[in-house]
Amino acid sequence: MELKVVIYEVRDQIATITLNRPARMNAWTGRMHTEYRFALERAEQDENVRAIIVTGAGRAFCVGADSRALEGHVAKGGYDPGTPAALAKPGYGVRPEFDADFAYHFGLSKPVIAAINGSVAGIGLVLACFADLRFAAAGAKFTTAHGKLNLPAEMGLSWLLPRMIGLTRANELLLTSRVFLAEEALSFGLVNGVLPGDELMAHVVKFAREMIASVSPGSLRQTKHQIYADLHRDVASAVDASRDHLERMMKEPDFAEGVAAFVEKRPPRWSKR
């Protein structure tokens, strides 16, 4: 596959996948989803790769779904993932509960580290949370975002966040869609560390190098699978349920209103219901 919106590089046994739409702050599209899965599968199948770093080009990690794609969903009257029928399936086949969008990260045999170099929202936050480890640039803005678009918590985030940071804190972030900074994310354990922006990638690469130098590939693979298998099933059900809600709620007037308000940069005018 020709990569147009993702950059894939391998150096010193580390694959770096860079979301590469900097002019759009790496907003997520069907094309990016397709290329990302392809790049992950490539890294998974490469015996020379021991760890995977995911980051964003420019000043953002991923600000969520592209506003143009959101407008397209409104025009079509519902959810259209914009992906081909046949997608790469990295991490599939390990356990049934891992065989779903984003949950496939749990089936990968190699650790995934998110280097959150800037703003992260919506599906971008989902991607970061499904990584095994997260480091963020100082001052980076985080938000779940979905509430401002009349959407459900996306792609299993309602399953994952409470397990990561506890129910009380997860409820606050999921129910309010408020913006919070990397420093606060560190205080409640959502990220493993916060670094000055110009030091982030060097730190993450050093961390990955030290990890793969000191821990065997077999141990990393098995321990990773143990961690996620033992979290109490099942994430696939959470992802599937969120997709059902997503398809239903994209047909409601408040989704169209949320998208219009987002595009027009104005407060939304919600329906009375």
TASULWO-V283855 format. One record per residue. N is the residue number from 0. OMEGA is omega in radians with two decimals (NA if undefined). BURIAL is b if it has 9 or more other ideal C-beta (glycine too) atoms within 8 Angstrom, else e. Layout:
# TASULWO-V283855
{{N | OMEGA | BURIAL} {N | OMEGA | BURIAL}}
This chain:
# TASULWO-V283855
{{0 | 3.05 | e} {1 | -3.12 | e} {2 | -3.12 | b} {3 | -3.08 | e} {4 | 3.06 | b} {5 | 3.05 | b} {6 | -3.13 | b} {7 | -3.13 | b} {8 | 3.06 | e} {9 | 3.09 | b} {10 | 3.09 | e} {11 | 3.09 | e} {12 | 3.10 | e} {13 | 3.04 | b} {14 | 3.07 | b} {15 | 3.09 | b} {16 | -3.09 | b} {17 | 3.02 | b} {18 | -2.87 | b} {19 | 2.95 | b} {20 | -3.00 | b} {21 | 3.14 | b} {22 | 3.11 | e} {23 | -3.13 | e} {24 | 3.09 | b} {25 | 3.09 | b} {26 | -3.00 | b} {27 | 3.08 | b} {28 | 3.06 | b} {29 | 3.11 | b} {30 | 3.14 | b} {31 | 3.11 | b} {32 | -3.13 | b} {33 | -3.12 | b} {34 | 3.14 | b} {35 | 3.13 | b} {36 | 3.11 | b} {37 | -3.13 | b} {38 | 3.10 | b} {39 | 3.14 | b} {40 | 3.09 | b} {41 | 3.11 | b} {42 | -3.13 | b} {43 | -3.08 | b} {44 | -3.12 | e} {45 | -3.11 | b} {46 | 3.13 | e} {47 | -3.10 | e} {48 | -3.13 | b} {49 | -3.13 | b} {50 | -3.08 | b} {51 | 3.05 | b} {52 | 3.08 | b} {53 | -3.13 | b} {54 | 3.14 | b} {55 | 3.08 | b} {56 | 3.09 | b} {57 | -2.98 | b} {58 | 3.13 | e} {59 | 2.98 | b} {60 | 3.03 | b} {61 | -3.05 | b} {62 | 3.10 | b} {63 | -3.08 | b} {64 | 3.12 | b} {65 | -3.09 | b} {66 | 3.11 | b} {67 | 3.08 | e} {68 | 3.11 | b} {69 | 3.09 | b} {70 | 3.10 | b} {71 | 3.09 | b} {72 | 3.12 | b} {73 | -3.11 | b} {74 | -3.12 | e} {75 | 3.10 | e} {76 | -3.14 | e} {77 | -3.03 | e} {78 | 3.04 | e} {79 | -3.06 | e} {80 | 3.11 | e} {81 | -3.14 | b} {82 | 3.09 | e} {83 | -3.14 | e} {84 | -3.12 | e} {85 | 3.12 | e} {86 | 2.99 | b} {87 | -3.08 | e} {88 | 3.10 | b} {89 | 3.09 | b} {90 | 3.12 | b} {91 | 3.03 | b} {92 | 3.13 | e} {93 | 3.06 | e} {94 | -3.11 | b} {95 | -3.09 | e} {96 | 3.08 | b} {97 | -3.03 | b} {98 | 3.14 | b} {99 | 3.13 | b} {100 | 3.11 | e} {101 | 3.04 | b} {102 | 3.13 | b} {103 | 3.07 | b} {104 | -3.10 | b} {105 | 3.13 | b} {106 | 3.11 | b} {107 | -3.13 | b} {108 | -3.06 | e} {109 | -3.14 | b} {110 | 3.11 | b} {111 | -3.14 | b} {112 | 3.07 | b} {113 | 3.03 | b} {114 | -3.00 | b} {115 | -2.97 | b} {116 | -3.12 | b} {117 | -3.03 | b} {118 | 3.13 | b} {119 | -3.05 | b} {120 | 3.00 | b} {121 | -3.11 | b} {122 | 3.04 | b} {123 | 3.08 | b} {124 | 3.06 | b} {125 | -3.13 | b} {126 | -3.14 | b} {127 | -3.09 | b} {128 | 3.09 | b} {129 | 2.96 | b} {130 | -3.11 | b} {131 | -3.11 | e} {132 | -3.10 | b} {133 | 2.99 | b} {134 | -3.03 | b} {135 | 3.03 | b} {136 | 3.12 | b} {137 | 3.10 | b} {138 | 3.12 | e} {139 | -3.12 | b} {140 | 3.13 | b} {141 | 2.95 | b} {142 | 3.04 | b} {143 | 2.94 | b} {144 | -2.92 | b} {145 | -3.08 | b} {146 | -3.11 | b} {147 | 3.12 | b} {148 | -3.12 | b} {149 | 3.14 | b} {150 | 3.05 | b} {151 | 2.97 | b} {152 | -2.93 | b} {153 | 2.89 | b} {154 | 3.06 | b} {155 | -3.12 | b} {156 | 3.10 | b} {157 | 3.04 | b} {158 | -2.96 | b} {159 | -3.04 | b} {160 | 3.12 | b} {161 | 3.13 | b} {162 | -3.11 | e} {163 | -2.98 | b} {164 | 3.14 | b} {165 | -3.03 | e} {166 | -3.06 | e} {167 | 3.14 | e} {168 | 3.13 | b} {169 | 3.10 | b} {170 | 3.14 | b} {171 | -3.08 | b} {172 | -3.09 | b} {173 | -3.06 | b} {174 | -3.11 | e} {175 | -3.03 | e} {176 | -3.11 | b} {177 | 3.07 | e} {178 | 3.03 | e} {179 | -3.04 | b} {180 | -3.12 | b} {181 | -3.12 | b} {182 | 3.09 | b} {183 | 3.08 | e} {184 | 3.10 | b} {185 | -3.07 | b} {186 | 3.09 | e} {187 | 2.91 | b} {188 | 3.11 | e} {189 | 3.08 | b} {190 | -3.11 | b} {191 | -3.14 | e} {192 | 3.08 | e} {193 | -3.09 | b} {194 | 2.94 | b} {195 | -3.04 | e} {196 | -3.09 | b} {197 | 3.11 | e} {198 | -2.99 | e} {199 | -3.04 | b} {200 | 3.12 | b} {201 | 3.13 | e} {202 | -3.11 | b} {203 | 3.11 | b} {204 | 3.11 | b} {205 | 3.12 | e} {206 | -3.13 | b} {207 | 3.13 | b} {208 | -3.13 | b} {209 | 3.14 | e} {210 | -3.08 | b} {211 | 3.08 | b} {212 | -3.02 | e} {213 | -3.09 | e} {214 | -3.08 | e} {215 | 3.08 | e} {216 | 3.14 | b} {217 | 3.13 | e} {218 | 3.11 | e} {219 | -3.13 | b} {220 | -3.07 | b} {221 | -3.13 | e} {222 | 3.11 | e} {223 | 3.14 | b} {224 | 3.09 | b} {225 | -3.09 | e} {226 | -3.03 | e} {227 | 3.06 | b} {228 | -3.07 | e} {229 | -3.11 | e} {230 | -3.07 | e} {231 | -3.04 | e} {232 | -0.19 | e} {233 | -3.09 | e} {234 | -3.13 | b} {235 | 3.11 | b} {236 | 3.11 | b} {237 | 3.13 | b} {238 | -3.12 | b} {239 | 3.12 | b} {240 | -3.13 | e} {241 | 3.11 | b} {242 | 3.10 | b} {243 | 3.11 | e} {244 | -3.13 | b} {245 | -3.11 | b} {246 | -3.14 | b} {247 | -3.00 | e} {248 | 3.07 | b} {249 | 3.10 | b} {250 | -3.08 | e} {251 | -3.11 | b} {252 | -3.09 | e} {253 | 3.02 | b} {254 | 3.10 | b} {255 | 3.12 | b} {256 | 3.11 | b} {257 | 3.11 | b} {258 | 3.14 | b} {259 | 3.14 | b} {260 | 3.12 | b} {261 | -3.10 | b} {262 | -3.10 | b} {263 | 3.11 | e} {264 | 3.12 | e} {265 | 3.07 | e} {266 | 3.13 | e} {267 | 3.06 | b} {268 | -3.04 | e} {269 | 3.06 | e} {270 | 3.14 | e} {271 | -3.14 | e} {272 | NA | e}}
